């Protein structure tokens, strides 16, 4: 199962227009129909806020939205401690509250996270400054994380 972050869905929407890449969007719709591509509700709300047309397409294709359960909240709190975030003192350079919920959702649902947040080539010494991919790579978190291009390359799907 691929758990999509808002950044990847918006990246796809902005860079692969449906009228120019209809095969890609048909394939994504099929992935949604098979529940192979899902989104946490918090990620969907970000898409809805930033790109309402994309959110409408996702709704029309009946994307499975994953609720934030108590188990996900507990996992997000655990990851928050691992990262070193105290209270609600999030750093603008690192993950935010929604990011932790998205990572925790992928972890609890044993999914691969698809995120187009910037990869940090050199991991910040202070974990509080790490973005989604770097937090996913932490040994105590260990969530597979790829970007949109890796997602469809790995599928092996050929679009004609």
N, CA and C atoms as a LAMMPS dump frame, in Angstrom:
ITEM: TIMESTEP
0
ITEM: NUMBER OF ATOMS
480
ITEM: BOX BOUNDS ff ff ff
-5.0000000000000000e+02 5.0000000000000000e+02
-5.0000000000000000e+02 5.0000000000000000e+02
-5.0000000000000000e+02 5.0000000000000000e+02
ITEM: ATOMS id mol type element x y z
1 1 1 N 0.837 -1.178 0
2 1 2 C 0 0 0
3 1 3 C 0.883 1.243 0
4 2 1 N 0.515 2.19 -0.843
5 2 2 C 1.22 3.469 -0.931
6 2 3 C 0.41 4.514 -0.169
7 3 1 N 1.026 5.108 0.835
8 3 2 C 0.382 6.155 1.622
9 3 3 C 0.92 7.488 1.1
10 4 1 N 0.051 8.258 0.456
11 4 2 C 0.475 9.491 -0.195
12 4 3 C 0.417 10.681 0.745
13 5 1 N 1.496 11.431 0.756
14 5 2 C 1.568 12.719 1.421
15 5 3 C 0.989 13.753 0.456
16 6 1 N 0.512 14.859 0.978
17 6 2 C -0.027 15.928 0.134
18 6 3 C 1.01 16.404 -0.883
19 7 1 N 2.266 16.483 -0.471
20 7 2 C 3.311 17.017 -1.362
21 7 3 C 3.424 16.213 -2.654
22 8 1 N 3.282 14.905 -2.581
23 8 2 C 3.403 14.073 -3.784
24 8 3 C 2.189 14.2 -4.688
25 9 1 N 1.013 14.268 -4.086
26 9 2 C -0.188 14.4 -4.913
27 9 3 C -0.191 15.762 -5.606
28 10 1 N 0.201 16.79 -4.896
29 10 2 C 0.259 18.127 -5.494
30 10 3 C 1.358 18.187 -6.552
31 11 1 N 2.483 17.544 -6.287
32 11 2 C 3.566 17.474 -7.278
33 11 3 C 3.058 16.839 -8.57
34 12 1 N 2.368 15.713 -8.449
35 12 2 C 1.842 15.022 -9.633
36 12 3 C 0.843 15.91 -10.36
37 13 1 N -0.05 16.53 -9.615
38 13 2 C -1.088 17.371 -10.205
39 13 3 C -0.475 18.546 -10.971
40 14 1 N 0.532 19.17 -10.368
41 14 2 C 1.152 20.359 -10.967
42 14 3 C 2.075 20.029 -12.143
43 15 1 N 2.734 18.881 -12.105
44 15 2 C 3.756 18.569 -13.101
45 15 3 C 3.325 17.601 -14.201
46 16 1 N 2.212 16.92 -14.004
47 16 2 C 1.719 15.954 -14.988
48 16 3 C 0.238 16.237 -15.261
49 17 1 N -0.05 17.324 -15.971
50 17 2 C -1.449 17.701 -16.212
51 17 3 C -2.246 16.547 -16.837
52 18 1 N -3.448 16.395 -16.35
53 18 2 C -4.299 15.285 -16.779
54 18 3 C -4.526 15.281 -18.293
55 19 1 N -4.676 16.448 -18.892
56 19 2 C -4.946 16.479 -20.335
57 19 3 C -3.723 16.043 -21.143
58 20 1 N -2.516 16.157 -20.585
59 20 2 C -1.305 15.742 -21.293
60 20 3 C -0.831 14.352 -20.885
61 21 1 N -1.259 13.889 -19.718
62 21 2 C -0.839 12.577 -19.208
63 21 3 C -2.061 11.769 -18.767
64 22 1 N -3.026 11.582 -19.665
65 22 2 C -4.249 10.878 -19.247
66 22 3 C -3.989 9.452 -18.771
67 23 1 N -3.032 8.768 -19.379
68 23 2 C -2.727 7.393 -18.974
69 23 3 C -2.231 7.305 -17.543
70 24 1 N -1.425 8.263 -17.138
71 24 2 C -0.934 8.302 -15.758
72 24 3 C -2.097 8.446 -14.784
73 25 1 N -3.024 9.356 -15.092
74 25 2 C -4.15 9.599 -14.184
75 25 3 C -5.149 8.452 -14.189
76 26 1 N -5.296 7.781 -15.314
77 26 2 C -6.138 6.577 -15.349
78 26 3 C -5.526 5.499 -14.467
79 27 1 N -4.201 5.357 -14.538
80 27 2 C -3.505 4.37 -13.721
81 27 3 C -3.616 4.73 -12.235
82 28 1 N -3.435 6.009 -11.909
83 28 2 C -3.579 6.435 -10.506
84 28 3 C -4.997 6.159 -10.002
85 29 1 N -5.995 6.418 -10.848
86 29 2 C -7.381 6.128 -10.462
87 29 3 C -7.57 4.634 -10.203
88 30 1 N -6.945 3.797 -11.021
89 30 2 C -7.027 2.34 -10.814
90 30 3 C -6.345 1.951 -9.509
91 31 1 N -5.206 2.583 -9.199
92 31 2 C -4.512 2.309 -7.934
93 31 3 C -5.397 2.687 -6.748
94 32 1 N -6.11 3.793 -6.876
95 32 2 C -7.048 4.217 -5.832
96 32 3 C -8.17 3.187 -5.705
97 33 1 N -8.697 2.746 -6.836
98 33 2 C -9.783 1.766 -6.838
99 33 3 C -9.409 0.441 -6.197
100 34 1 N -8.135 0.097 -6.28
101 34 2 C -7.643 -1.155 -5.677
102 34 3 C -7.19 -0.958 -4.233
103 35 1 N -7.322 0.263 -3.703
104 35 2 C -6.826 0.617 -2.366
105 35 3 C -5.318 0.439 -2.254
106 36 1 N -4.623 0.491 -3.383
107 36 2 C -3.16 0.444 -3.371
108 36 3 C -2.584 1.822 -3.1
109 37 1 N -3.387 2.853 -3.322
110 37 2 C -2.993 4.237 -3.088
111 37 3 C -4.04 4.841 -2.161
112 38 1 N -3.591 5.245 -0.98
113 38 2 C -4.484 5.815 0.032
114 38 3 C -3.856 7.104 0.565
115 39 1 N -4.633 7.857 1.331
116 39 2 C -4.122 9.093 1.928
117 39 3 C -4.642 9.229 3.358
118 40 1 N -3.787 9.714 4.244
119 40 2 C -4.305 10.107 5.558
120 40 3 C -5.231 11.316 5.37
121 41 1 N -6.267 11.403 6.192
122 41 2 C -7.197 12.531 6.071
123 41 3 C -6.48 13.867 6.195
124 42 1 N -5.478 13.945 7.07
125 42 2 C -4.774 15.229 7.242
126 42 3 C -4.043 15.62 5.96
127 43 1 N -3.524 14.669 5.213
128 43 2 C -2.855 14.965 3.94
129 43 3 C -3.884 15.417 2.906
130 44 1 N -5.04 14.748 2.888
131 44 2 C -6.101 15.142 1.955
132 44 3 C -6.542 16.578 2.228
133 45 1 N -6.665 16.942 3.498
134 45 2 C -7.08 18.303 3.846
135 45 3 C -6.061 19.33 3.353
136 46 1 N -4.778 18.98 3.389
137 46 2 C -3.742 19.876 2.849
138 46 3 C -3.913 20.035 1.339
139 47 1 N -4.181 18.936 0.643
140 47 2 C -4.412 18.994 -0.801
141 47 3 C -5.637 19.863 -1.083
142 48 1 N -6.693 19.638 -0.33
143 48 2 C -7.948 20.387 -0.512
144 48 3 C -7.715 21.889 -0.335
145 49 1 N -6.885 22.241 0.623
146 49 2 C -6.597 23.647 0.899
147 49 3 C -5.74 24.276 -0.208
148 50 1 N -4.744 23.523 -0.698
149 50 2 C -3.782 24.081 -1.659
150 50 3 C -4.191 23.896 -3.117
151 51 1 N -4.854 22.776 -3.423
152 51 2 C -5.223 22.463 -4.809
153 51 3 C -6.615 21.832 -4.824
154 52 1 N -7.653 22.668 -4.679
155 52 2 C -9.02 22.135 -4.58
156 52 3 C -9.432 21.232 -5.753
157 53 1 N -8.944 21.528 -6.973
158 53 2 C -9.315 20.707 -8.132
159 53 3 C -8.775 19.284 -7.981
160 54 1 N -7.579 19.165 -7.446
161 54 2 C -6.982 17.839 -7.222
162 54 3 C -7.78 17.086 -6.163
163 55 1 N -8.153 17.781 -5.095
164 55 2 C -8.954 17.147 -4.041
165 55 3 C -10.287 16.655 -4.605
166 56 1 N -10.865 17.434 -5.488
167 56 2 C -12.129 17.032 -6.113
168 56 3 C -11.93 15.775 -6.951
169 57 1 N -10.822 15.71 -7.704
170 57 2 C -10.522 14.515 -8.499
171 57 3 C -10.357 13.301 -7.58
172 58 1 N -9.651 13.49 -6.466
173 58 2 C -9.46 12.393 -5.512
174 58 3 C -10.805 11.917 -4.963
175 59 1 N -11.671 12.848 -4.604
176 59 2 C -13.005 12.484 -4.106
177 59 3 C -13.805 11.758 -5.174
178 60 1 N -13.768 12.276 -6.408
179 60 2 C -14.502 11.642 -7.51
180 60 3 C -14.033 10.21 -7.744
181 61 1 N -12.765 9.961 -7.467
182 61 2 C -12.201 8.619 -7.644
183 61 3 C -12.229 7.797 -6.359
184 62 1 N -12.916 8.332 -5.363
185 62 2 C -13.178 7.637 -4.103
186 62 3 C -11.911 7.172 -3.396
187 63 1 N -10.976 8.11 -3.245
188 63 2 C -9.753 7.813 -2.503
189 63 3 C -10.114 7.343 -1.101
190 64 1 N -9.451 6.317 -0.639
191 64 2 C -9.642 5.834 0.73
192 64 3 C -8.837 6.746 1.654
193 65 1 N -9.549 7.464 2.517
194 65 2 C -8.901 8.362 3.465
195 65 3 C -8.755 7.647 4.798
196 66 1 N -7.54 7.639 5.306
197 66 2 C -7.245 6.953 6.561
198 66 3 C -7.445 7.905 7.729
199 67 1 N -8.331 7.512 8.635
200 67 2 C -8.586 8.299 9.839
201 67 3 C -7.396 8.235 10.783
202 68 1 N -7.284 9.23 11.614
203 68 2 C -6.252 9.244 12.648
204 68 3 C -6.821 8.516 13.863
205 69 1 N -6.363 7.31 14.076
206 69 2 C -6.83 6.481 15.186
207 69 3 C -5.981 6.736 16.432
208 70 1 N -6.402 6.163 17.539
209 70 2 C -5.603 6.266 18.771
210 70 3 C -4.229 5.641 18.587
211 71 1 N -4.172 4.54 17.847
212 71 2 C -2.888 3.879 17.592
213 71 3 C -1.948 4.809 16.798
214 72 1 N -2.505 5.497 15.826
215 72 2 C -1.705 6.44 15.026
216 72 3 C -1.258 7.612 15.893
217 73 1 N -2.143 8.11 16.748
218 73 2 C -1.771 9.208 17.655
219 73 3 C -0.633 8.796 18.585
220 74 1 N -0.725 7.583 19.123
221 74 2 C 0.348 7.081 20.011
222 74 3 C 1.67 6.982 19.248
223 75 1 N 1.614 6.479 18.014
224 75 2 C 2.828 6.345 17.207
225 75 3 C 3.396 7.721 16.857
226 76 1 N 2.53 8.673 16.54
227 76 2 C 2.988 10.036 16.244
228 76 3 C 3.666 10.65 17.472
229 77 1 N 3.123 10.403 18.651
230 77 2 C 3.731 10.92 19.889
231 77 3 C 5.097 10.266 20.124
232 78 1 N 5.193 8.973 19.822
233 78 2 C 6.475 8.279 19.981
234 78 3 C 7.512 8.874 19.031
235 79 1 N 7.132 9.082 17.773
236 79 2 C 8.05 9.649 16.784
237 79 3 C 8.434 11.073 17.188
238 80 1 N 7.482 11.813 17.699
239 80 2 C 7.747 13.183 18.162
240 80 3 C 8.851 13.183 19.218
241 81 1 N 8.802 12.223 20.137
242 81 2 C 9.844 12.104 21.172
243 81 3 C 11.185 11.712 20.548
244 82 1 N 11.153 10.775 19.602
245 82 2 C 12.381 10.336 18.926
246 82 3 C 13.054 11.52 18.241
247 83 1 N 12.243 12.369 17.6
248 83 2 C 12.77 13.535 16.889
249 83 3 C 13.256 14.608 17.871
250 84 1 N 12.706 14.596 19.079
251 84 2 C 13.138 15.568 20.089
252 84 3 C 12.289 16.819 20.159
253 85 1 N 11.064 16.724 19.658
254 85 2 C 10.161 17.872 19.724
255 85 3 C 9.502 17.877 21.096
256 86 1 N 9.623 18.997 21.79
257 86 2 C 9.064 19.138 23.129
258 86 3 C 7.821 20.016 23.05
259 87 1 N 6.748 19.555 23.697
260 87 2 C 5.457 20.248 23.674
261 87 3 C 5.055 20.486 22.215
262 88 1 N 4.729 21.711 21.863
263 88 2 C 4.377 22.026 20.479
264 88 3 C 5.413 22.951 19.86
265 89 1 N 6.663 22.777 20.251
266 89 2 C 7.754 23.611 19.755
267 89 3 C 8.355 23.004 18.489
268 90 1 N 7.558 23.049 17.413
269 90 2 C 8.028 22.544 16.121
270 90 3 C 8.951 23.571 15.494
271 91 1 N 9.916 23.085 14.744
272 91 2 C 10.886 23.949 14.068
273 91 3 C 10.457 24.07 12.612
274 92 1 N 10.443 25.263 12.072
275 92 2 C 10.005 25.45 10.687
276 92 3 C 10.904 24.739 9.677
277 93 1 N 12.116 24.36 10.082
278 93 2 C 13.034 23.64 9.187
279 93 3 C 12.753 22.141 9.156
280 94 1 N 11.986 21.651 10.125
281 94 2 C 11.759 20.215 10.244
282 94 3 C 10.29 19.834 10.093
283 95 1 N 9.964 18.647 10.573
284 95 2 C 8.596 18.133 10.464
285 95 3 C 7.645 18.908 11.367
286 96 1 N 6.394 18.947 10.93
287 96 2 C 5.33 19.558 11.707
288 96 3 C 4.399 18.482 12.24
289 97 1 N 3.368 18.91 12.911
290 97 2 C 2.426 17.975 13.53
291 97 3 C 1.759 17.071 12.492
292 98 1 N 1.264 17.651 11.393
293 98 2 C 0.643 16.835 10.345
294 98 3 C 1.635 15.838 9.753
295 99 1 N 2.884 16.264 9.596
296 99 2 C 3.915 15.364 9.059
297 99 3 C 4.071 14.136 9.952
298 100 1 N 4.087 14.353 11.254
299 100 2 C 4.219 13.227 12.189
300 100 3 C 3.021 12.294 12.078
301 101 1 N 1.827 12.864 11.927
302 101 2 C 0.628 12.031 11.772
303 101 3 C 0.679 11.23 10.474
304 102 1 N 1.194 11.823 9.416
305 102 2 C 1.307 11.137 8.122
306 102 3 C 2.324 9.999 8.202
307 103 1 N 3.464 10.265 8.811
308 103 2 C 4.485 9.215 8.987
309 103 3 C 3.916 8.087 9.846
310 104 1 N 3.262 8.451 10.942
311 104 2 C 2.689 7.447 11.852
312 104 3 C 1.613 6.621 11.151
313 105 1 N 0.839 7.249 10.287
314 105 2 C -0.2 6.523 9.54
315 105 3 C 0.441 5.469 8.641
316 106 1 N 1.493 5.849 7.935
317 106 2 C 2.195 4.88 7.08
318 106 3 C 2.768 3.744 7.917
319 107 1 N 3.337 4.071 9.07
320 107 2 C 3.942 3.052 9.942
321 107 3 C 2.872 2.077 10.441
322 108 1 N 1.767 2.599 10.967
323 108 2 C 0.71 1.751 11.535
324 108 3 C 0.06 0.887 10.46
325 109 1 N -0.115 1.433 9.268
326 109 2 C -0.755 0.678 8.181
327 109 3 C 0.257 -0.12 7.358
328 110 1 N 1.496 -0.153 7.805
329 110 2 C 2.577 -0.878 7.148
330 110 3 C 2.6 -0.541 5.653
331 111 1 N 2.581 0.75 5.393
332 111 2 C 2.606 1.218 4.019
333 111 3 C 3.914 1.905 3.695
334 112 1 N 4.125 2.124 2.432
335 112 2 C 5.277 2.882 1.967
336 112 3 C 4.798 4.315 1.78
337 113 1 N 5.493 5.25 2.385
338 113 2 C 5.11 6.651 2.28
339 113 3 C 5.659 7.239 0.99
340 114 1 N 4.797 7.963 0.275
341 114 2 C 5.21 8.658 -0.937
342 114 3 C 5.154 10.142 -0.604
343 115 1 N 6.331 10.762 -0.531
344 115 2 C 6.432 12.17 -0.153
345 115 3 C 7.433 12.884 -1.047
346 116 1 N 7.064 14.067 -1.485
347 116 2 C 7.973 14.868 -2.293
348 116 3 C 8.563 16.017 -1.493
349 117 1 N 8.587 15.85 -0.172
350 117 2 C 9.314 16.833 0.629
351 117 3 C 10.786 16.72 0.266
352 118 1 N 11.46 17.836 0.345
353 118 2 C 12.871 17.906 -0.04
354 118 3 C 13.716 16.894 0.745
355 119 1 N 14.544 16.169 0.017
356 119 2 C 15.491 15.248 0.645
357 119 3 C 16.681 16.055 1.146
358 120 1 N 17.086 15.78 2.335
359 120 2 C 18.239 16.46 2.907
360 120 3 C 19.452 15.567 2.7
361 121 1 N 20.351 15.995 1.82
362 121 2 C 21.511 15.177 1.476
363 121 3 C 22.385 14.9 2.698
364 122 1 N 22.562 15.892 3.507
365 122 2 C 23.292 15.713 4.762
366 122 3 C 22.269 15.845 5.881
367 123 1 N 22.133 14.772 6.639
368 123 2 C 21.167 14.794 7.729
369 123 3 C 21.546 15.859 8.753
370 124 1 N 20.599 16.734 9.117
371 124 2 C 20.895 17.709 10.162
372 124 3 C 21.288 16.996 11.461
373 125 1 N 22.282 17.535 12.136
374 125 2 C 22.72 16.949 13.401
375 125 3 C 21.585 16.916 14.414
376 126 1 N 20.794 17.981 14.439
377 126 2 C 19.664 18.037 15.358
378 126 3 C 18.436 17.451 14.658
379 127 1 N 17.912 16.322 15.143
380 127 2 C 16.781 15.666 14.484
381 127 3 C 15.554 16.562 14.323
382 128 1 N 15.415 17.577 15.155
383 128 2 C 14.262 18.472 15.071
384 128 3 C 14.225 19.226 13.736
385 129 1 N 15.373 19.289 13.045
386 129 2 C 15.467 19.978 11.747
387 129 3 C 15.246 19.045 10.557
388 130 1 N 14.894 17.806 10.806
389 130 2 C 14.733 16.833 9.722
390 130 3 C 13.344 16.899 9.097
391 131 1 N 13.317 16.766 7.767
392 131 2 C 12.073 16.716 6.992
393 131 3 C 11.55 15.274 6.967
394 132 1 N 10.378 15.078 6.374
395 132 2 C 9.728 13.76 6.358
396 132 3 C 10.665 12.629 5.92
397 133 1 N 11.35 12.713 4.76
398 133 2 C 12.185 11.571 4.356
399 133 3 C 13.287 11.238 5.375
400 134 1 N 13.876 12.272 5.981
401 134 2 C 14.947 12.037 6.959
402 134 3 C 14.398 11.428 8.246
403 135 1 N 13.216 11.841 8.656
404 135 2 C 12.603 11.254 9.853
405 135 3 C 12.25 9.796 9.57
406 136 1 N 11.703 9.52 8.385
407 136 2 C 11.372 8.14 8.013
408 136 3 C 12.601 7.235 8.044
409 137 1 N 13.771 7.789 7.686
410 137 2 C 15.017 7.018 7.636
411 137 3 C 15.628 6.753 9.016
412 138 1 N 15.145 7.444 10.033
413 138 2 C 15.713 7.247 11.373
414 138 3 C 15.459 5.806 11.818
415 139 1 N 16.465 5.181 12.409
416 139 2 C 16.355 3.786 12.831
417 139 3 C 15.175 3.515 13.743
418 140 1 N 14.833 4.473 14.599
419 140 2 C 13.725 4.295 15.533
420 140 3 C 12.364 4.503 14.871
421 141 1 N 12.357 4.997 13.633
422 141 2 C 11.102 5.238 12.914
423 141 3 C 10.939 4.183 11.823
424 142 1 N 11.89 4.104 10.907
425 142 2 C 11.972 3.052 9.9
426 142 3 C 10.686 2.882 9.067
427 143 1 N 10.345 3.934 8.323
428 143 2 C 9.214 3.885 7.398
429 143 3 C 9.777 4.069 5.993
430 144 1 N 9.528 3.132 5.079
431 144 2 C 10.012 3.309 3.708
432 144 3 C 9.384 4.566 3.101
433 145 1 N 10.204 5.393 2.48
434 145 2 C 9.725 6.664 1.928
435 145 3 C 10.368 6.901 0.565
436 146 1 N 9.521 7.09 -0.44
437 146 2 C 9.984 7.374 -1.796
438 146 3 C 9.249 8.607 -2.304
439 147 1 N 9.731 9.179 -3.408
440 147 2 C 9.012 10.307 -3.995
441 147 3 C 8.129 9.813 -5.146
442 148 1 N 7.382 10.733 -5.753
443 148 2 C 6.43 10.36 -6.788
444 148 3 C 7.094 9.693 -7.985
445 149 1 N 8.215 10.241 -8.435
446 149 2 C 8.908 9.661 -9.591
447 149 3 C 9.353 8.231 -9.281
448 150 1 N 9.917 8.004 -8.097
449 150 2 C 10.316 6.648 -7.703
450 150 3 C 9.101 5.723 -7.664
451 151 1 N 7.977 6.242 -7.172
452 151 2 C 6.743 5.464 -7.075
453 151 3 C 6.347 4.902 -8.438
454 152 1 N 6.263 5.77 -9.452
455 152 2 C 5.807 5.206 -10.721
456 152 3 C 6.91 4.498 -11.489
457 153 1 N 8.182 4.825 -11.258
458 153 2 C 9.272 4.04 -11.876
459 153 3 C 9.246 2.613 -11.353
460 154 1 N 9.106 2.472 -10.041
461 154 2 C 9.094 1.141 -9.433
462 154 3 C 7.906 0.298 -9.865
463 155 1 N 6.836 0.952 -10.288
464 155 2 C 5.642 0.21 -10.711
465 155 3 C 5.922 -0.572 -11.985
466 156 1 N 6.871 -0.071 -12.785
467 156 2 C 7.161 -0.715 -14.068
468 156 3 C 6.128 -0.409 -15.135
469 157 1 N 5.132 0.39 -14.782
470 157 2 C 4.053 0.733 -15.714
471 157 3 C 4.604 1.581 -16.865
472 158 1 N 4.189 1.238 -18.07
473 158 2 C 4.581 1.982 -19.264
474 158 3 C 3.349 2.744 -19.758
475 159 1 N 3.507 4.04 -19.901
476 159 2 C 2.409 4.885 -20.354
477 159 3 C 2.602 5.206 -21.816
478 160 1 N 1.644 4.868 -22.621
479 160 2 C 1.73 5.097 -24.08
480 160 3 C 0.787 6.189 -24.494
